[in-house]
Amino acid sequence: MKTAVIYARYSSDNQTEQSIEGQLRVCEQYAKNNDILILKTYIDRAMTGMNDNRPDFQQMIKDSANKEWQNIIVYKLDRFSRNKYETAKYKKILKDNDVKLLSAMENIPDTPEGIILESLLEGMAEYYSAELSQKVKRGMNETRLKGNFTGGNLIYGYKVENHKILINEEQAKVVRYIYEQYALGVYVKDIIADLTTKHILNHGRPFARNTIYNILKNEKYSGIYRFNNQTFENMYPQIVSTEIYEKVRQKTNQNKYGKRSVEVVYLLRNKLKCGYCGEPISAECGTTSQGKKRRYYKCLGKKRHTTNCNKQTVRKEILEDLVIKTLIEQLNSPKTLDKIINNILKVQESEDCGNTLLTSLNKEKIETQKILDNIMKAVEQGVINNTTNKRMTELEKKLEDIERQIIVEKSKTNFKLTKEDILNYFNDALKLEPQLLINYLVNQIILYDDKMQIYFNSPSISTNNTTKTPFKTKIYKLPLIIQNKPQPEMINILVEFYI
């Protein structure tokens, strides 16, 4: 018998324990219908799906290595994660541990079309989450423009009344004193000692060095608040004069550390494989004689000298541009796109035929109505007391809740992705996010110096040309810049597509 665990999650305090109960009920029904034995349940409450900082989620991933169960059942894929990068990461871990992720409501088939549909659902989940985040950010920005407090921890020296930030005069005197003393050259440790002697404390304790430095570096005390490259001068009333603040800023910046380097995203990371030696091709960074950074993709066999591979090192930007261009070009082929969309619509249609939650709710409604009718018959025969009254009230409330849930589920069933919806998703969302395009569609890229084989996601991927022929080939002419040549060299690249 197949075994599984259930993972359930709700994301905010606006949702309740009932959200978990509903998820568990659907997942348990799905397990029963598919002859799966549930061994354990993992639950994260008030936890966002946009990151993996979830205790039960992490424990579940860790436990999957024990191979005590074969499947993870979730209500919908967005309960597992709303972040496409983390979804791919943890699915890879589960796959290595021979564990499969199952969606009770979406019931995605194990076919090439199912892979595309699953990718689409994951992308849509992240899209809706990002859209909600964007709306929240827009609302927060309007609040800032009005000069109102946006919430969170308020810094020392201020208070909030009627959504407006006001000066806390008692604390503001301390802030001004700290700035004036530091501007005169008094050491932070001596400022703390002086404040402690005068019994001026921070929440009942002496000021810490980091607290003093944070006060001295906080521009809000000068009346300026910066957020997302915007400057707001109507939120924080000025406590410290601009002259003293600038003088202190110059002193605190004298020993500042260098800026942290910006992380560079390699779009083809973990997708490339050397066509000559079979080793992975990894990200590489070098510096020219002029001191400029150059980023490449380099064969690990050549880099580590574990093989005799002579694969040329390829410039990052050129290779990524070629892959993205060819993928978008292929998606824009009406024949390919129609086939993908029609298959997705077929899978969606088959799913609509079996809304297990709606079936379960209708069954529960009939059973509840039956019990209620029996009690009503007893009442008509004169059997009435506090217990029957209480039970009738409970059942009537339960029936009302069930009917409300049935209405919600029917509305979900009525909502369907149209051909236009899917087409817009591919044409807009994927083009705007190249990493999404690569993660969802590309399984592997076999790279030679003059040829590239792109394998699309499919249940069984074969990289052996003797068993699989490309469904499309095209030759591109482009500069293939290698590490040891300063000038680009024009080379014909043969691109083969495999499904």
C-alpha positions as CSV (number, residue, x, y, z in Angstrom):
1,M,0.0,0.0,0.0
2,K,1.2,3.5,-0.8
3,T,2.1,5.7,2.1
4,A,2.1,9.5,2.5
5,V,2.2,12.5,4.8
6,I,0.0,15.6,4.6
7,Y,1.4,19.1,4.6
8,A,-1.0,22.0,5.4
9,R,-0.3,25.7,5.7
10,Y,-2.1,29.0,6.0
11,S,-0.3,32.3,5.5
12,S,-1.8,35.0,7.8
13,D,-3.7,35.7,10.9
14,N,-6.7,36.6,8.6
15,Q,-7.0,32.9,8.0
16,T,-7.9,30.5,10.9
17,E,-7.5,27.0,12.1
18,Q,-10.6,26.2,9.9
19,S,-8.4,26.7,6.9
20,I,-6.2,23.8,8.1
21,E,-9.2,21.6,8.9
22,G,-10.5,22.1,5.4
23,Q,-7.1,21.2,3.8
24,L,-6.7,18.1,6.0
25,R,-10.3,16.9,5.2
26,V,-9.7,17.2,1.4
27,C,-6.2,15.6,1.6
28,E,-7.5,12.7,3.7
29,Q,-10.4,12.1,1.2
30,Y,-7.9,12.2,-1.6
31,A,-5.7,9.6,0.2
32,K,-8.8,7.4,0.8
33,N,-9.9,7.6,-2.9
34,N,-6.4,6.6,-4.1
35,D,-5.7,3.9,-1.5
36,I,-3.0,5.8,0.2
37,L,-2.1,5.4,3.9
38,I,-1.5,8.6,5.8
39,L,1.3,8.2,8.4
40,K,1.9,11.8,9.6
41,T,0.7,15.4,9.3
42,Y,2.9,18.5,9.1
43,I,1.3,21.9,9.7
44,D,2.6,25.5,9.6
45,R,0.3,28.2,10.9
46,A,0.4,31.8,9.8
47,M,3.4,31.1,7.6
48,T,4.0,32.6,4.2
49,G,4.7,30.4,1.2
50,M,7.1,32.9,-0.3
51,N,10.0,31.5,1.6
52,D,11.1,28.3,3.2
53,N,11.4,29.6,6.8
54,R,8.7,27.2,8.0
55,P,9.5,24.7,10.9
56,D,7.2,21.8,9.9
57,F,8.1,22.2,6.3
58,Q,11.8,22.0,7.0
59,Q,11.2,19.0,9.3
60,M,9.2,17.3,6.5
61,I,12.0,17.8,4.0
62,K,14.5,16.4,6.5
63,D,12.3,13.4,7.3
64,S,11.9,12.6,3.6
65,A,15.5,11.4,3.6
66,N,14.4,8.5,5.9
67,K,12.3,7.1,3.1
68,E,9.5,6.0,5.5
69,W,6.8,7.3,3.2
70,Q,6.5,7.7,-0.6
71,N,4.3,10.8,-1.1
72,I,3.5,14.3,0.2
73,I,-0.1,15.3,-0.2
74,V,-1.0,19.0,-0.2
75,Y,-4.4,20.7,-0.7
76,K,-3.0,22.7,-3.6
77,L,0.6,23.3,-4.9
78,D,0.6,26.8,-3.5
79,R,0.5,25.3,0.0
80,F,3.9,23.7,-0.6
81,S,5.5,27.0,-1.8
82,R,4.7,30.2,-3.7
83,N,8.3,30.7,-4.7
84,K,9.3,29.1,-8.0
85,Y,13.0,28.8,-7.1
86,E,12.4,27.1,-3.8
87,T,9.7,24.9,-5.3
88,A,12.3,23.6,-7.8
89,K,14.9,23.3,-5.1
90,Y,12.8,21.2,-2.8
91,K,11.2,19.1,-5.5
92,K,14.7,18.1,-6.5
93,I,15.5,17.0,-2.9
94,L,12.2,15.0,-2.7
95,K,12.9,13.4,-6.1
96,D,16.4,12.3,-4.8
97,N,14.6,10.8,-1.8
98,D,12.1,9.0,-4.0
99,V,9.2,11.1,-2.7
100,K,6.5,12.5,-4.9
101,L,4.5,15.7,-4.3
102,L,0.7,15.2,-4.9
103,S,-2.0,17.9,-5.1
104,A,-5.4,16.8,-3.8
105,M,-7.4,19.5,-5.6
106,E,-5.4,19.8,-8.8
107,N,-4.8,16.1,-9.4
108,I,-2.1,16.7,-12.0
109,P,-1.4,13.6,-14.3
110,D,2.0,12.2,-14.8
111,T,2.3,13.3,-18.4
112,P,4.2,16.0,-20.4
113,E,1.1,18.1,-20.3
114,G,0.8,17.6,-16.6
115,I,4.3,19.0,-16.2
116,I,3.4,22.1,-18.1
117,L,0.1,22.5,-16.2
118,E,2.0,22.1,-12.9
119,S,4.5,24.7,-13.9
120,L,1.7,27.0,-15.0
121,L,-0.1,26.6,-11.6
122,E,3.1,27.3,-9.7
123,G,3.8,30.3,-11.8
124,M,0.2,31.6,-11.3
125,A,0.4,31.1,-7.5
126,E,3.6,33.2,-7.4
127,Y,2.1,35.7,-9.8
128,Y,-1.0,36.2,-7.6
129,S,1.2,36.4,-4.4
130,A,3.5,39.0,-6.1
131,E,0.4,41.0,-7.3
132,L,-1.0,41.1,-3.8
133,S,2.4,42.2,-2.5
134,Q,2.5,44.9,-5.1
135,K,-0.9,46.2,-4.1
136,V,0.2,46.2,-0.4
137,K,3.4,48.1,-1.3
138,R,1.4,50.6,-3.3
139,G,-0.9,51.2,-0.4
140,M,2.0,51.6,2.0
141,N,3.6,54.1,-0.4
142,E,0.4,56.2,-0.4
143,T,0.5,56.1,3.4
144,R,4.0,57.4,3.4
145,L,3.2,60.2,0.8
146,K,0.4,61.3,3.3
147,G,3.0,61.4,6.0
148,N,1.3,58.7,8.1
149,F,3.0,56.0,10.1
150,T,3.2,52.6,8.2
151,G,3.6,50.4,11.3
152,G,6.5,48.4,12.7
153,N,8.9,49.4,15.4
154,L,9.2,53.1,16.1
155,I,12.7,54.5,16.7
156,Y,13.7,56.1,20.0
157,G,12.6,59.7,20.3
158,Y,9.2,59.4,18.6
159,K,5.6,58.5,19.4
160,V,2.5,57.9,17.3
161,E,-0.9,59.6,17.7
162,N,-3.7,59.3,15.1
163,H,-1.4,57.6,12.6
164,K,1.0,60.6,12.7
165,I,4.6,60.4,14.1
166,L,5.2,63.0,16.8
167,I,8.3,63.9,18.8
168,N,8.6,62.3,22.3
169,E,10.1,65.4,23.9
170,E,11.6,63.5,26.9
171,Q,13.4,61.0,24.6
172,A,14.2,63.7,22.0
173,K,16.3,65.6,24.6
174,V,18.4,62.4,25.1
175,V,18.9,62.1,21.3
176,R,20.0,65.7,20.9
177,Y,22.4,65.2,23.9
178,I,23.9,62.1,22.2
179,Y,24.4,63.9,18.9
180,E,25.9,67.1,20.5
181,Q,28.4,65.1,22.7
182,Y,29.5,62.9,19.8
183,A,29.9,66.0,17.5
184,L,32.2,67.5,20.2
185,G,34.4,64.4,20.1
186,V,33.1,62.5,23.2
187,Y,33.5,58.7,22.9
188,V,30.4,56.5,22.8
189,K,31.5,54.6,25.9
190,D,31.7,57.9,27.8
191,I,28.3,59.1,26.5
192,I,26.8,55.8,27.8
193,A,28.6,56.2,31.2
194,D,27.3,59.8,31.5
195,L,23.7,58.8,30.7
196,T,23.8,55.9,33.1
197,T,25.1,58.2,35.9
198,K,22.2,60.5,35.2
199,H,19.8,57.5,35.5
200,I,18.8,57.9,31.8
201,L,18.1,54.4,30.7
202,N,16.7,52.7,27.6
203,H,13.7,50.6,28.6
204,G,15.1,50.2,32.1
205,R,18.7,49.3,31.0
206,P,21.8,51.3,30.2
207,F,22.2,52.2,26.5
208,A,24.2,49.7,24.5
209,R,27.0,50.7,22.1
210,N,25.1,49.5,19.1
211,T,22.0,51.4,20.1
212,I,24.0,54.7,20.4
213,Y,25.6,54.1,17.0
214,N,22.2,53.3,15.4
215,I,20.9,56.6,16.8
216,L,23.9,58.4,15.4
217,K,23.5,56.9,11.9
218,N,19.7,57.2,11.6
219,E,18.8,59.9,9.1
220,K,15.2,60.1,10.4
221,Y,16.4,62.3,13.2
222,S,17.2,65.0,10.6
223,G,13.7,64.8,9.3
224,I,14.5,62.7,6.2
225,Y,13.1,59.2,5.6
226,R,14.3,57.2,2.5
227,F,12.5,54.1,1.1
228,N,12.9,52.4,-2.3
229,N,14.8,55.4,-3.8
230,Q,12.2,57.8,-2.6
231,T,12.7,60.6,-0.1
232,F,9.9,61.5,2.4
233,E,10.3,64.8,4.4
234,N,6.8,64.8,5.9
235,M,6.9,61.7,8.1
236,Y,9.5,62.2,10.8
237,P,9.6,65.6,12.6
238,Q,13.2,66.9,12.8
239,I,14.9,66.3,16.2
240,V,18.5,67.1,15.3
241,S,19.6,70.1,13.2
242,T,20.9,69.3,9.7
243,E,24.2,70.9,10.5
244,I,24.9,68.6,13.6
245,Y,23.6,65.5,11.7
246,E,25.9,66.1,8.8
247,K,28.8,66.7,11.1
248,V,28.1,63.4,13.0
249,R,27.6,61.5,9.7
250,Q,31.0,62.5,8.5
251,K,32.6,61.2,11.7
252,T,30.7,57.9,11.6
253,N,31.5,57.3,7.9
254,Q,35.3,57.6,8.5
255,N,35.6,53.9,9.4
256,K,32.8,52.6,7.1
257,Y,33.3,49.2,5.5
258,G,33.3,48.6,1.8
259,K,30.1,47.9,-0.1
260,R,28.9,44.4,-0.4
261,S,29.1,43.1,-4.0
262,V,25.8,42.5,-5.8
263,E,25.0,38.9,-6.4
264,V,24.9,38.0,-10.0
265,V,22.2,35.6,-11.3
266,Y,23.4,32.9,-13.7
267,L,20.2,31.9,-15.5
268,L,21.5,28.6,-16.8
269,R,22.9,27.4,-13.4
270,N,22.4,23.6,-12.9
271,K,21.0,23.2,-16.5
272,L,24.2,22.9,-18.5
273,K,26.2,19.8,-19.3
274,C,29.3,19.4,-21.3
275,G,28.7,17.5,-24.6
276,Y,32.3,16.2,-24.7
277,C,33.0,14.8,-21.2
278,G,29.6,14.8,-19.6
279,E,30.6,16.9,-16.6
280,P,28.4,19.8,-15.5
281,I,29.1,23.3,-16.7
282,S,29.3,25.8,-13.9
283,A,29.4,29.6,-13.4
284,E,32.9,31.2,-13.6
285,C,34.1,34.8,-13.0
286,G,37.4,36.3,-14.0
287,T,39.1,39.7,-14.3
288,T,40.7,41.2,-17.5
289,S,44.0,42.9,-17.6
290,Q,42.1,46.2,-17.5
291,G,40.5,45.1,-14.2
292,K,37.0,44.5,-15.7
293,K,34.8,41.6,-14.5
294,R,34.1,38.9,-17.1
295,R,31.6,36.1,-16.4
296,Y,31.6,32.7,-18.1
297,Y,30.2,29.2,-18.1
298,K,33.0,26.7,-17.8
299,C,33.2,22.8,-17.9
300,L,33.9,21.5,-14.4
301,G,35.9,18.6,-15.9
302,K,38.3,21.1,-17.5
303,K,38.3,23.4,-14.5
304,R,39.2,20.6,-12.0
305,H,41.4,18.7,-14.5
306,T,39.4,15.5,-13.8
307,T,39.0,14.9,-17.6
308,N,41.0,15.8,-20.7
309,C,38.1,18.0,-21.9
310,N,39.0,21.0,-24.1
311,K,35.5,22.6,-24.1
312,Q,35.9,26.3,-24.7
313,T,34.7,28.7,-21.9
314,V,31.6,30.6,-23.0
315,R,30.7,34.2,-22.1
316,K,27.6,34.3,-19.8
317,E,25.6,37.0,-21.6
318,I,26.0,35.6,-25.1
319,L,25.0,32.0,-24.1
320,E,22.0,33.2,-22.0
321,D,20.8,35.5,-24.7
322,L,20.9,32.7,-27.3
323,V,19.0,30.2,-25.0
324,I,16.3,32.8,-24.2
325,K,15.9,33.9,-27.8
326,T,15.6,30.3,-29.1
327,L,13.1,29.3,-26.4
328,I,10.9,32.4,-27.0
329,E,11.1,31.8,-30.7
330,Q,10.0,28.2,-30.3
331,L,7.1,29.2,-28.0
332,N,6.0,31.7,-30.6
333,S,5.6,28.9,-33.1
334,P,1.7,28.6,-33.5
335,K,1.9,24.9,-34.0
336,T,3.9,24.3,-30.8
337,L,1.9,26.8,-28.7
338,D,-1.4,25.4,-29.9
339,K,-0.4,21.9,-28.9
340,I,0.7,23.0,-25.4
341,I,-2.4,25.1,-24.8
342,N,-4.8,22.4,-26.1
343,N,-3.2,19.7,-23.9
344,I,-3.4,22.0,-20.8
345,L,-7.1,22.6,-21.5
346,K,-7.7,18.9,-21.8
347,V,-6.1,18.3,-18.4
348,Q,-8.1,21.1,-16.9
349,E,-11.3,19.7,-18.3
350,S,-10.6,16.2,-16.8
351,E,-9.9,17.8,-13.4
352,D,-13.2,19.7,-13.4
353,C,-15.0,16.3,-13.5
354,G,-13.8,15.4,-10.1
355,N,-14.0,18.1,-7.4
356,T,-13.5,15.9,-4.4
357,L,-14.1,18.6,-1.9
358,L,-17.4,19.6,-3.5
359,T,-18.5,16.0,-3.5
360,S,-17.5,15.6,0.2
361,L,-19.4,18.8,1.1
362,N,-22.6,17.7,-0.6
363,K,-22.4,14.3,1.1
364,E,-21.8,16.0,4.5
365,K,-24.8,18.3,3.8
366,I,-27.1,15.4,3.2
367,E,-25.9,13.6,6.4
368,T,-26.3,16.7,8.5
369,Q,-29.8,17.4,7.1
370,K,-30.7,13.8,7.8
371,I,-29.7,14.1,11.5
372,L,-31.5,17.4,11.8
373,D,-34.7,15.9,10.3
374,N,-34.6,13.1,12.8
375,I,-34.3,15.5,15.7
376,M,-37.2,17.5,14.3
377,K,-39.3,14.4,14.2
378,A,-38.4,13.7,17.9
379,V,-39.4,17.3,18.8
380,E,-42.8,16.9,17.0
381,Q,-43.4,13.8,19.1
382,G,-42.8,15.8,22.3
383,V,-39.2,14.9,23.0
384,I,-37.7,18.3,23.7
385,N,-35.2,19.5,26.3
386,N,-32.0,21.6,26.6
387,T,-29.9,19.0,24.9
388,T,-32.1,18.7,21.8
389,N,-32.3,22.5,21.5
390,K,-28.5,22.8,21.8
391,R,-28.0,20.0,19.2
392,M,-30.4,21.6,16.8
393,T,-28.7,24.9,17.0
394,E,-25.3,23.3,16.4
395,L,-26.6,21.4,13.4
396,E,-28.3,24.4,11.9
397,K,-25.1,26.4,12.2
398,K,-23.1,23.5,10.7
399,L,-25.5,23.2,7.8
400,E,-25.2,27.0,7.1
401,D,-21.4,26.7,7.1
402,I,-21.5,23.7,4.7
403,E,-23.8,25.5,2.3
404,R,-21.5,28.5,2.3
405,Q,-18.5,26.3,1.5
406,I,-20.4,24.7,-1.3
407,I,-21.1,28.0,-2.9
408,V,-17.4,28.9,-2.7
409,E,-16.4,25.6,-4.3
410,K,-18.9,25.9,-7.0
411,S,-17.6,29.3,-7.9
412,K,-14.1,27.8,-8.1
413,T,-15.3,25.1,-10.4
414,N,-17.0,27.7,-12.6
415,F,-13.6,29.6,-13.0
416,K,-11.6,28.1,-15.8
417,L,-8.4,29.1,-17.6
418,T,-9.2,30.0,-21.2
419,K,-7.0,29.6,-24.2
420,E,-6.4,33.4,-24.1
421,D,-5.4,33.3,-20.4
422,I,-2.8,30.6,-21.1
423,L,-1.6,32.4,-24.2
424,N,-1.2,35.7,-22.3
425,Y,0.7,33.9,-19.6
426,F,3.3,32.5,-22.0
427,N,3.6,35.7,-24.0
428,D,3.8,38.1,-21.1
429,A,4.9,36.4,-17.8
430,L,7.5,34.2,-19.3
431,K,9.1,36.9,-21.5
432,L,9.2,39.2,-18.5
433,E,10.9,36.6,-16.3
434,P,13.6,34.6,-18.3
435,Q,14.5,32.5,-15.2
436,L,10.9,31.4,-15.1
437,L,11.0,30.4,-18.7
438,I,14.2,28.3,-18.2
439,N,13.2,26.7,-14.9
440,Y,9.8,25.5,-16.1
441,L,10.5,24.5,-19.7
442,V,14.2,23.4,-19.9
443,N,15.3,20.1,-18.3
444,Q,18.9,20.1,-19.6
445,I,21.2,21.8,-22.2
446,I,24.0,19.7,-23.7
447,L,26.7,22.2,-24.8
448,Y,29.4,21.8,-27.5
449,D,31.6,24.5,-29.0
450,D,29.5,24.6,-32.2
451,K,26.3,22.8,-31.2
452,M,23.6,23.0,-28.4
453,Q,20.9,20.4,-27.6
454,I,18.0,21.8,-25.6
455,Y,15.8,19.2,-23.8
456,F,12.4,20.3,-22.7
457,N,10.8,19.0,-19.6
458,S,9.3,15.5,-20.0
459,P,8.7,12.5,-17.7
460,S,11.6,10.6,-19.4
461,I,14.5,12.6,-20.7
462,S,17.0,10.9,-23.0
463,T,20.2,12.7,-24.0
464,N,21.3,9.9,-26.4
465,N,20.9,11.0,-30.0
466,T,20.7,7.3,-31.1
467,T,17.4,6.9,-29.3
468,K,15.9,10.4,-29.8
469,T,15.8,12.7,-32.8
470,P,15.3,16.5,-32.5
471,F,11.9,17.8,-33.4
472,K,13.5,21.1,-34.7
473,T,16.9,22.3,-35.6
474,K,18.2,25.8,-36.5
475,I,21.6,27.4,-37.1
476,Y,22.5,30.7,-35.4
477,K,25.6,32.8,-36.2
478,L,26.9,34.6,-33.2
479,P,30.2,35.7,-31.5
480,L,31.3,33.0,-29.2
481,I,33.7,34.9,-26.9
482,I,36.1,32.5,-25.2
483,Q,38.3,33.3,-22.2
484,N,41.7,33.7,-23.9
485,K,40.6,35.7,-26.9
486,P,40.0,39.4,-26.6
487,Q,38.1,39.7,-29.9
488,P,34.8,37.9,-30.6
489,E,34.9,35.0,-33.1
490,M,31.9,34.5,-35.3
491,I,30.8,30.8,-35.1
492,N,27.8,28.9,-36.5
493,I,25.8,27.3,-33.6
494,L,23.5,24.4,-34.4
495,V,20.6,24.4,-32.0
496,E,18.6,21.1,-31.6
497,F,15.3,20.9,-29.7
498,Y,14.2,17.7,-28.0
499,I,10.9,16.8,-26.2
